[in-house]
Amino acid sequence: MRITKLGEEILRQVAVPVKEEEINDEFRKTIEEMFETMDAANGVGLAAPQVNINKRFFVLTADDDVRRVFVNPQIISTSSEMSDYEEGCLSIPKIYEVIKRPSKVTVQALDENGKKFTIEAEGLLARIIQHENDHLDGIVFIDRGDPEFAKETEETMKKRSKRYLEKIKAKEAKARKIAAKLAAKNK
């Protein structure tokens, strides 16, 4: 799975709920692929919009190494106590910012089998849940920090995207040139 990057439209869209009939073997296969993608990228959480799926679910593995799936999550309460933590995001690589969030959250969601659960989380688990849940609402972590830093980050990501597209075009042009030479040689 390809991880979407800041600047791609899907990261700013509000994701749509997963329907009960969509929770099936194919859905569970997608969940497994998301865990593999997250692990390969050394992440701790990955939301569906980050792999170009406009649905309300995410996967995570916190410091307890438990793999968790949250389908149609709802944060039903947060603590008044706040904590600061340096966050990063697989969709905004190599950029970090200290973000203030509630220290504890209570969440209701469905698991990958459609079974409802409630979890009270604190520490890193609470932070990951909030970060990934934000993705489902079209919010990225830089939106929760310094507005000037967010603006600079958006510009940085635009430049990265432009360079990436230029590299792809150059590779394609080179491949076409080689193919044309081979075709001419084989005549």
trRosetta pair geometry for C-beta under 8 A, 3 or more apart (Angstrom, degrees):
i j d omega theta_ij theta_ji phi_ij phi_ji
1 33 5.4 110 -31 149 120 109
1 34 6.7 -7 27 -92 163 53
1 36 7.8 121 15 78 104 94
1 37 4.3 -49 57 -76 110 147
1 51 4.4 -6 170 -146 132 122
2 51 7.0 132 70 -143 47 68
2 52 7.1 26 75 -7 92 124
3 37 6.6 156 -61 168 94 120
3 41 6.3 52 -37 -77 150 160
3 46 7.6 -96 -113 -136 106 115
3 50 5.6 -13 -150 164 81 92
3 51 6.4 -46 -103 -87 50 67
3 90 5.0 -91 -162 142 151 112
3 91 6.2 -140 161 -84 101 65
4 8 4.5 -112 -171 64 108 150
4 10 5.7 -82 -141 65 171 117
4 11 5.8 -169 119 -51 125 104
4 49 6.8 -72 44 148 143 66
4 50 5.5 -147 40 -155 92 39
4 51 6.9 -154 -10 -80 92 15
4 52 5.4 132 -55 -59 118 77
4 91 5.8 2 91 -123 69 110
5 8 5.8 101 61 -10 57 110
5 11 7.9 -79 109 -31 21 147
5 91 5.5 166 -123 -167 34 68
5 92 7.3 117 -157 -80 72 44
5 93 7.6 -50 -120 0 104 95
5 157 6.3 -179 156 -163 106 113
5 160 7.5 -118 170 99 150 122
5 161 6.6 178 97 -83 136 103
6 11 6.2 -106 -110 92 48 165
6 89 7.9 83 -49 94 110 131
6 91 5.6 112 -43 141 71 94
6 92 4.8 39 -24 -86 128 91
6 140 6.2 30 -103 -92 108 175
6 142 7.9 29 -116 20 151 134
6 153 7.1 -15 117 142 167 100
6 154 6.8 -120 148 -112 123 58
6 157 4.3 -51 83 -153 108 170
7 11 7.8 41 34 39 29 133
7 154 7.4 133 -77 -156 85 71
7 157 5.1 -168 -32 129 116 114
7 158 5.9 151 -105 -84 137 62
7 161 5.3 -101 86 -41 161 155
8 11 5.5 89 74 -3 81 104
8 52 7.8 -66 149 -91 145 89
9 12 6.2 -76 -164 42 44 101
9 13 6.6 45 147 -34 77 107
10 13 5.5 -52 -147 21 41 117
10 49 5.0 -176 147 -161 98 91
10 52 5.7 136 25 -124 172 56
10 54 6.0 -121 -144 -77 103 93
11 49 5.8 135 -100 143 47 120
11 50 7.2 57 -99 -89 95 59
11 91 5.9 147 -109 176 140 153
11 135 7.2 -61 -146 -146 74 84
11 138 6.9 108 140 -143 43 60
11 140 6.3 20 166 -58 117 117
12 138 4.6 50 -176 -164 35 106
13 49 6.8 -178 61 -124 91 132
13 54 5.9 -27 100 -130 137 115
13 138 5.3 -177 63 -89 12 114
14 136 7.4 37 -158 148 58 58
14 137 5.6 -1 -118 -142 84 47
14 138 5.2 -63 -62 -16 55 114
15 47 7.8 -139 -33 164 154 114
15 48 6.3 105 -136 74 149 117
15 49 5.6 -122 -71 -51 117 110
15 54 5.2 -170 -126 -177 73 57
15 55 5.5 25 -179 117 114 7
15 56 4.6 153 108 -69 115 64
15 135 7.7 33 -20 125 129 72
15 136 4.5 -77 34 -153 124 70
15 137 7.6 -73 18 -58 84 30
15 138 7.8 174 -21 -46 69 74
16 54 6.0 47 13 132 91 92
16 55 6.1 -44 68 -110 72 53
16 56 6.6 -119 98 -20 24 95
17 55 7.5 16 154 -157 12 74
17 56 5.1 -26 -107 26 44 131
17 72 5.0 40 -144 -107 93 111
18 22 5.2 -128 -173 78 84 130
18 23 6.5 83 145 -58 123 89
18 27 7.5 93 -161 -138 132 138
18 55 5.1 64 -75 -177 85 117
18 56 5.9 -127 -15 58 82 78
18 57 5.6 26 -34 -38 137 117
18 71 5.2 -62 45 -169 144 105
18 72 5.6 -122 36 -43 89 98
18 110 7.6 -123 74 58 122 132
19 22 4.6 97 61 -6 78 107
19 23 8.0 -144 96 -12 48 79
20 23 6.2 -53 -166 19 39 109
20 114 6.3 71 -148 -138 75 130
21 24 7.4 2 168 -40 51 113
22 27 5.7 107 148 -74 72 134
22 55 7.7 -144 136 -136 155 147
23 27 5.2 -97 -130 69 37 162
23 28 8.0 67 -172 -46 65 84
23 71 6.7 54 -94 -168 120 170
23 110 7.0 -80 -89 134 154 139
23 112 7.2 168 -156 -180 101 41
23 113 6.9 102 160 -174 121 17
23 114 4.2 138 104 -65 156 102
24 27 5.2 105 46 9 55 103
24 28 7.2 -110 110 -2 33 92
25 28 5.6 -55 -146 39 34 111
25 29 6.4 41 151 -25 66 101
26 29 5.5 -48 -151 30 33 116
26 30 6.7 37 148 -19 62 101
27 30 5.6 -52 -156 32 34 114
27 31 6.6 39 145 -22 65 102
27 112 7.1 176 120 -160 100 81
28 31 5.3 -44 -148 31 38 118
28 32 6.6 42 151 -21 64 100
28 112 5.2 92 -108 169 86 119
28 113 7.8 30 -83 -76 122 61
29 32 5.7 -51 -152 34 33 113
29 33 6.5 34 149 -18 64 104
30 33 5.6 -54 -149 37 33 112
30 34 6.4 37 150 -23 65 103
30 53 7.2 85 -176 -78 138 164
31 34 5.6 -54 -152 32 31 114
31 35 6.7 32 150 -19 64 101
31 57 7.7 -66 -95 139 96 136
31 59 6.1 134 -159 -72 80 128
31 69 5.6 -4 -148 -112 134 136
31 112 5.1 -30 -42 -117 175 128
32 35 5.7 -50 -152 33 34 111
32 36 6.5 34 150 -18 65 105
33 36 5.5 -53 -149 37 35 114
33 37 6.2 36 152 -20 67 106
33 51 7.9 141 115 -174 104 161
34 37 5.6 -52 -145 37 32 112
34 38 6.1 35 155 -20 66 107
34 46 5.2 -171 180 96 98 128
34 48 7.5 -55 -101 -92 146 57
34 51 6.0 -126 -106 -8 91 155
34 59 4.9 138 113 13 122 137
35 38 5.7 -54 -145 38 29 113
35 39 6.2 28 157 -17 65 108
35 46 7.8 -170 -84 39 32 128
35 59 5.4 -104 -73 152 76 155
35 61 7.6 81 -141 -34 95 117
35 67 6.1 13 -122 -145 136 128
36 39 5.9 -56 -145 39 27 109
36 40 6.2 28 156 -20 63 109
37 40 5.8 -55 -145 36 27 111
37 41 6.4 12 158 -6 63 112
37 46 6.4 129 91 -147 104 170
37 51 6.4 97 84 -93 168 129
38 41 6.1 -71 -150 45 26 101
38 43 4.3 -94 -162 70 76 112
38 44 7.5 -137 175 17 116 3
38 45 6.9 -96 -141 143 136 6
38 46 4.0 -130 -81 -19 112 130
38 59 6.3 -138 -16 91 153 113
38 60 7.9 -142 -170 -109 161 37
38 61 7.4 144 120 12 134 104
38 90 7.3 -110 -123 -51 65 159
39 42 7.5 31 -176 -77 34 30
39 43 7.5 -87 -61 47 21 73
39 61 7.7 33 -80 20 89 145
41 46 8.0 104 51 -81 130 125
41 90 5.1 59 135 -130 147 122
43 46 5.8 88 106 -58 147 95
43 90 4.7 -30 -84 -58 137 124
44 60 6.1 28 146 -157 68 86
44 61 6.0 -117 -153 69 62 67
44 62 6.5 65 -178 -102 116 42
44 124 7.5 -71 167 167 156 115
44 128 5.5 -101 121 -109 111 133
45 58 6.1 25 -178 163 98 122
45 59 6.9 175 -149 92 56 50
45 60 3.9 -9 -103 -103 87 98
45 61 7.7 -167 -71 25 55 51
45 128 4.4 162 -45 -169 137 104
45 129 8.0 -158 -112 -67 149 30
45 131 6.2 127 68 85 150 112
45 132 4.4 -112 164 -62 133 122
46 50 5.4 -124 -163 75 76 138
46 51 6.8 47 166 -30 116 110
46 58 6.4 179 91 -158 40 85
46 59 5.5 -4 58 57 87 91
46 60 7.5 171 18 -78 56 58
46 90 6.5 -9 -102 29 90 150
46 132 7.3 15 56 -120 10 117
47 50 5.0 101 62 -3 71 106
47 57 7.5 160 -153 98 65 39
47 58 3.9 -39 -102 -96 66 112
47 132 4.7 162 -62 -162 102 81
47 133 7.9 179 -97 -63 131 18
47 135 3.5 158 46 90 161 144
47 136 6.0 -133 -161 -52 135 75
48 51 6.4 -74 -158 47 39 91
48 53 4.0 -80 -180 84 97 105
48 54 7.2 -179 123 -72 112 5
48 55 4.7 -68 139 64 166 79
48 56 7.2 -93 30 -59 136 5
48 57 5.1 71 -36 61 123 74
48 58 6.5 -113 -14 -77 72 60
48 135 7.9 156 45 122 58 119
48 136 7.5 55 40 -97 98 85
49 52 7.3 38 -165 -90 40 17
49 53 6.7 -111 -76 67 31 54
49 54 6.2 49 -98 -103 84 51
49 135 5.3 -166 49 163 116 99
49 136 6.9 172 -8 -96 119 41
49 138 7.8 -166 -136 -88 174 54
50 90 6.2 73 -174 78 138 113
50 91 5.2 -118 -127 -57 99 117
50 135 6.1 -33 -38 -161 100 148
56 71 7.1 92 105 -171 78 51
56 72 5.0 70 102 -96 122 51
56 73 7.1 -149 162 25 101 66
56 136 4.8 67 -129 -152 76 129
57 69 6.9 4 -175 -178 111 88
57 70 6.3 172 -151 92 63 56
57 71 4.4 -10 -105 -109 113 63
57 72 7.0 -20 -74 -25 79 49
57 73 7.7 119 -116 -13 47 91
57 136 7.8 106 -4 -95 19 124
58 69 7.8 179 92 -151 39 51
58 70 5.4 -3 57 57 79 101
58 73 7.4 -44 30 -1 98 133
58 132 3.9 153 151 168 167 128
58 133 7.2 -118 15 -66 142 47
58 135 6.8 106 -83 61 133 126
58 136 7.0 -109 -33 -49 112 109
59 67 7.0 -11 -171 -171 104 87
59 68 7.0 158 -157 85 56 51
59 69 5.4 -21 -104 -102 78 70
59 70 7.7 -178 -84 20 30 73
60 67 7.8 163 86 -151 39 47
60 68 5.3 -17 63 61 84 97
60 70 7.5 14 9 -2 107 110
60 125 7.7 127 124 -139 137 67
60 128 4.8 126 -152 144 145 133
60 129 7.1 -109 11 -73 164 59
60 132 6.1 -121 -60 -27 120 155
61 65 6.2 10 -177 -143 106 37
61 66 6.8 180 -138 76 69 34
61 67 5.3 -26 -88 -95 98 60
61 68 7.2 158 -85 15 45 76
62 65 7.8 -88 76 -30 51 23
62 66 6.9 -5 42 48 86 82
62 68 7.6 9 -5 11 95 124
62 123 7.8 105 180 103 135 100
62 124 5.0 146 -160 106 104 104
62 125 4.1 -28 -89 -84 168 78
62 128 5.7 -152 -89 16 94 146
63 123 7.4 -68 30 133 129 127
63 124 4.9 87 -11 53 112 148
63 125 7.4 -103 26 -45 82 82
64 125 7.2 0 8 -64 111 123
68 119 8.0 -2 -150 -41 145 170
69 111 5.4 91 74 -157 102 63
69 112 4.4 45 76 -46 164 94
70 73 4.1 10 166 -60 118 124
70 107 6.8 -28 -132 148 132 140
70 109 4.2 -47 -154 -171 78 170
70 110 7.9 104 -167 56 40 48
70 129 7.0 106 -47 -133 162 89
70 132 7.3 121 49 107 132 131
70 133 7.6 -55 116 -78 150 89
71 109 5.8 130 51 174 48 98
71 110 4.0 -48 72 71 108 95
71 111 6.8 76 12 168 107 1
71 112 7.0 137 -33 -85 125 39
71 114 7.4 -54 72 -98 152 46
72 109 6.2 156 77 -144 59 72
72 110 5.7 37 43 13 101 105
73 107 5.3 -12 -164 -173 109 117
73 108 7.1 152 -152 82 57 44
73 109 3.9 -23 -97 -87 73 118
73 129 7.4 -150 178 -165 158 97
73 133 5.6 -96 91 -105 130 107
73 136 7.3 161 49 7 98 163
74 107 6.8 153 76 -156 43 66
74 108 5.0 -11 57 60 97 92
74 109 7.0 171 16 -72 62 66
75 78 6.4 24 162 -55 122 97
75 105 5.4 -53 -143 -166 109 120
75 106 7.2 113 -163 73 61 49
75 107 5.4 -37 -101 -97 57 81
75 129 7.4 130 -90 138 106 113
75 130 7.2 49 -87 -100 149 74
75 133 6.1 79 -36 169 114 170
76 106 5.2 -56 64 99 93 99
76 107 6.8 155 8 -110 83 25
76 108 5.6 50 -29 -5 125 103
76 118 7.7 -32 23 -136 139 109
77 105 7.0 163 89 -156 53 51
77 106 4.4 22 49 36 93 113
78 102 3.7 147 178 19 112 178
78 104 6.9 151 -160 87 50 59
78 105 5.2 -16 -104 -103 74 76
78 106 7.8 -140 -67 19 37 70
79 82 7.9 -171 97 -61 93 41
79 102 4.9 147 52 -174 71 103
79 103 5.0 -44 65 56 139 85
79 104 3.9 71 -25 46 124 95
79 105 7.5 -99 -3 -61 80 44
79 122 7.9 38 -15 -108 141 98
80 102 7.5 -25 -77 -126 8 101
81 102 7.0 87 76 -156 55 67
81 103 4.5 -29 105 17 100 129
81 104 7.0 47 60 9 105 96
82 100 5.1 25 170 -180 126 100
82 101 6.7 164 -151 88 82 20
82 102 6.0 -64 -102 -98 63 37
82 103 6.4 179 -135 -32 11 85
83 100 7.2 173 86 -144 26 62
83 101 6.7 -27 60 65 73 67
83 102 7.8 32 17 151 80 17
83 103 4.5 88 -16 -91 112 88
83 127 7.7 -82 80 -73 116 113
84 98 5.1 18 -179 178 106 109
84 99 7.2 162 -147 78 61 28
84 100 5.3 -32 -91 -90 73 73
85 98 6.8 165 83 -145 17 69
85 99 6.5 -31 65 58 69 75
85 101 7.3 -45 29 28 107 104
85 124 7.9 159 -148 -103 159 66
85 127 5.6 -32 57 -121 155 155
86 96 5.1 30 175 170 104 118
86 97 6.9 -179 -145 97 68 16
86 98 5.1 -43 -85 -85 65 66
86 99 7.7 111 -126 10 21 74
87 96 6.6 171 82 -150 35 73
87 97 6.4 -23 56 65 81 66
87 98 7.6 120 8 -123 74 20
87 99 4.8 -14 7 14 125 124
87 127 7.3 -153 -90 171 110 118
87 131 6.2 180 -147 -103 136 134
87 141 4.6 -133 111 -165 138 156
88 92 7.2 -148 -172 83 63 90
88 93 7.9 40 177 -134 111 34
88 94 7.8 33 -148 -70 125 8
88 95 6.8 144 -134 78 82 48
88 96 4.6 -42 -76 -94 91 85
88 141 7.8 -166 -150 52 4 156
89 92 4.4 48 68 34 109 94
89 93 7.8 -100 88 -62 60 37
89 95 7.7 -24 39 70 87 91
89 131 7.3 -159 -94 180 97 121
89 140 6.3 -25 -64 -163 178 100
89 141 5.5 -177 -46 12 125 119
90 93 6.8 11 -159 -75 36 81
91 135 7.9 133 2 -116 146 120
91 140 6.7 -112 86 -121 126 125
92 95 4.9 -67 147 54 101 119
92 140 6.5 106 -29 177 132 136
92 141 7.5 -130 36 44 141 100
92 142 6.8 163 -125 -24 174 120
92 153 6.5 16 -159 179 131 123
92 157 6.6 -65 -126 -81 82 130
95 142 7.6 -8 129 -71 127 124
95 153 5.5 111 -180 -129 156 111
95 156 7.0 138 -82 89 138 147
97 141 6.8 167 56 129 106 107
97 142 6.2 96 21 -107 147 71
97 145 4.5 -20 139 -88 140 172
97 146 7.1 -137 -159 22 136 94
97 149 5.8 119 -107 142 140 150
98 145 7.2 121 75 -120 49 122
99 141 5.6 -95 -58 -172 156 101
99 144 5.0 55 -149 99 117 118
99 145 5.4 -87 -96 -68 81 98
100 144 7.5 -150 53 153 61 107
101 126 7.6 175 119 128 119 97
101 127 5.9 127 67 -118 143 76
101 130 5.2 146 -168 99 144 162
101 131 8.0 -81 -68 -54 164 76
101 144 7.2 14 -73 167 92 152
102 105 6.1 108 93 -66 122 84
102 126 7.1 -101 102 161 81 127
102 130 7.1 158 47 -81 88 149
103 122 5.9 16 148 -148 81 92
103 123 7.6 22 -174 -56 79 36
103 126 6.5 62 157 91 35 158
104 120 6.9 6 -177 -179 108 87
104 121 6.8 169 -152 89 62 47
104 122 4.4 -25 -99 -93 86 90
104 126 5.5 -104 -123 -107 30 155
105 120 7.6 -178 94 -151 41 49
105 121 5.4 -8 61 59 83 94
105 122 7.9 163 20 -80 58 47
105 126 4.8 145 14 -147 94 94
105 129 5.7 -147 70 88 143 134
105 130 6.2 168 -42 -60 153 98
106 118 6.6 9 -180 -178 94 100
106 119 7.2 -180 -150 90 54 42
106 120 4.9 -20 -101 -101 84 73
106 121 7.7 163 -90 17 34 69
107 118 7.0 171 88 -151 44 56
107 119 5.4 -10 58 58 92 87
107 121 6.8 2 8 6 110 115
107 129 5.7 -126 -39 -175 152 142
107 133 7.7 -142 -117 -71 130 141
108 116 6.8 0 -174 -169 95 97
108 117 7.3 178 -147 91 56 40
108 118 4.9 -24 -96 -98 76 81
109 116 7.5 174 97 -144 28 58
109 117 6.4 -19 65 61 70 80
109 119 7.8 -25 25 13 103 104
110 114 5.3 -18 -175 -145 129 35
110 115 6.5 135 -157 63 74 29
110 116 5.7 -44 -97 -88 69 53
110 117 7.5 117 -124 15 24 77
111 114 7.2 -49 65 20 64 16
111 115 5.0 -8 35 57 107 87
111 117 6.0 47 -39 0 101 124
121 125 4.2 -121 -161 114 117 108
121 126 4.1 168 117 -74 96 71
121 129 5.6 117 63 -4 157 144
122 125 6.9 42 59 58 30 99
122 126 4.9 2 -124 -26 21 132
123 126 6.0 114 49 16 35 100
123 127 7.2 -71 135 -3 36 100
124 127 5.5 -58 -149 38 35 113
124 128 6.2 34 156 -20 70 104
125 128 6.0 -54 -146 35 29 108
125 129 6.4 31 155 -20 63 106
126 129 5.8 -55 -150 35 29 113
126 130 6.5 26 155 -16 64 108
127 130 5.9 -59 -151 38 30 108
127 131 6.2 30 154 -20 67 109
128 131 5.6 -55 -144 38 31 112
128 132 6.1 22 161 -11 68 109
129 132 6.3 -62 -144 43 24 102
129 133 5.9 25 158 -20 63 114
130 133 5.7 -55 -139 39 26 112
130 134 6.4 38 155 -28 61 101
131 134 5.8 -52 -160 24 28 116
131 135 7.4 33 145 -22 59 97
131 141 5.9 -6 -135 -77 99 109
132 135 5.6 -42 -162 20 42 117
132 136 7.4 44 144 -20 63 97
133 136 5.6 -48 -163 26 44 115
133 137 7.2 25 146 -4 67 105
134 137 5.9 -71 -158 46 39 102
134 139 3.9 -85 -177 84 95 107
134 140 6.9 144 127 -92 119 16
134 141 7.0 115 82 -72 155 56
134 143 7.7 -180 -179 55 131 121
134 144 7.5 -71 -120 -39 157 126
135 138 7.8 55 -171 -66 33 15
135 139 7.0 -101 -68 64 25 61
135 140 7.1 49 -95 -92 71 61
139 143 5.0 -112 -159 58 84 148
139 144 7.3 69 167 -44 118 96
140 143 5.6 112 61 -8 60 102
141 144 5.8 -58 -165 31 49 111
141 145 7.0 36 147 -16 73 109
142 145 5.7 -62 -150 37 45 110
142 149 6.4 -138 -153 113 100 93
142 150 4.2 141 149 -110 104 81
142 153 5.0 -119 -124 56 162 157
142 154 7.8 -172 106 -45 151 79
143 150 6.2 85 -85 -122 39 143
145 149 5.7 -44 114 69 119 132
145 150 6.5 157 69 -52 88 96
146 149 4.0 75 77 8 106 111
146 150 6.8 -173 92 -13 54 82
147 150 5.4 -51 -148 33 35 116
147 151 6.5 37 154 -21 66 102
148 151 5.7 -50 -150 33 33 112
148 152 6.4 33 151 -17 65 105
149 152 5.7 -55 -148 39 32 111
149 153 6.2 35 152 -23 65 107
150 153 5.7 -56 -148 36 29 113
150 154 6.5 34 153 -22 64 102
151 154 5.8 -50 -151 31 31 113
151 155 6.7 29 151 -16 62 105
152 155 5.7 -57 -154 37 33 112
152 156 6.3 36 150 -22 67 106
153 156 5.5 -50 -146 35 33 114
153 157 6.3 31 156 -17 66 106
154 157 5.9 -58 -150 38 28 109
154 158 6.5 33 151 -23 63 104
155 158 5.6 -51 -150 31 33 114
155 159 6.6 31 153 -17 64 104
156 159 5.9 -57 -155 36 31 110
156 160 6.4 32 150 -19 66 106
157 160 5.4 -49 -144 36 36 114
157 161 6.2 39 155 -22 66 105
158 161 5.7 -55 -149 36 29 112
158 162 6.4 31 152 -21 63 106
159 162 5.7 -53 -148 34 31 113
159 163 6.5 30 154 -16 65 104
160 163 5.9 -57 -151 37 31 109
160 164 6.2 33 151 -22 66 108
161 164 5.5 -53 -147 35 31 115
161 165 6.4 30 156 -17 65 105
162 165 5.9 -56 -149 37 29 109
162 166 6.4 31 152 -20 63 107
163 166 5.6 -55 -149 36 32 114
163 167 6.5 35 153 -21 65 103
164 167 5.8 -54 -153 33 30 112
164 168 6.6 30 151 -18 64 104
165 168 5.6 -52 -149 35 35 113
165 169 6.4 35 153 -18 66 105
166 169 5.7 -53 -148 37 32 112
166 170 6.3 33 153 -20 65 106
167 170 5.7 -55 -147 36 31 112
167 171 6.4 31 154 -18 65 105
168 171 5.8 -55 -149 36 31 111
168 172 6.3 30 153 -18 65 107
169 172 5.7 -55 -147 37 31 112
169 173 6.2 32 154 -20 65 106
170 173 5.7 -52 -146 36 30 112
170 174 6.4 32 153 -19 63 106
171 174 5.7 -55 -149 36 30 112
171 175 6.3 32 153 -20 65 106
172 175 5.6 -53 -147 36 31 112
172 176 6.4 33 153 -20 65 104
173 176 5.7 -52 -149 35 31 112
173 177 6.4 34 151 -21 64 106
174 177 5.6 -54 -149 34 32 114
174 178 6.4 31 153 -17 65 105
175 178 5.8 -54 -148 37 31 110
175 179 6.2 32 153 -19 65 108
176 179 5.6 -56 -146 39 30 112
176 180 6.2 33 154 -22 65 105
177 180 5.8 -53 -148 34 28 111
177 181 6.5 29 152 -18 62 105
178 181 5.7 -55 -150 35 32 111
178 182 6.3 31 153 -17 66 106
179 182 5.7 -54 -146 38 31 111
179 183 6.2 33 154 -21 65 107
180 183 5.7 -53 -145 36 30 112
180 184 6.3 29 155 -18 64 106
181 184 5.8 -55 -147 38 29 110
181 185 6.2 30 153 -21 64 110
182 185 5.6 -56 -145 37 30 113
182 186 6.2 21 158 -13 65 112
183 186 6.0 -63 -145 41 27 106
183 187 7.0 44 152 -42 60 96
184 187 6.0 -40 -159 3 34 117
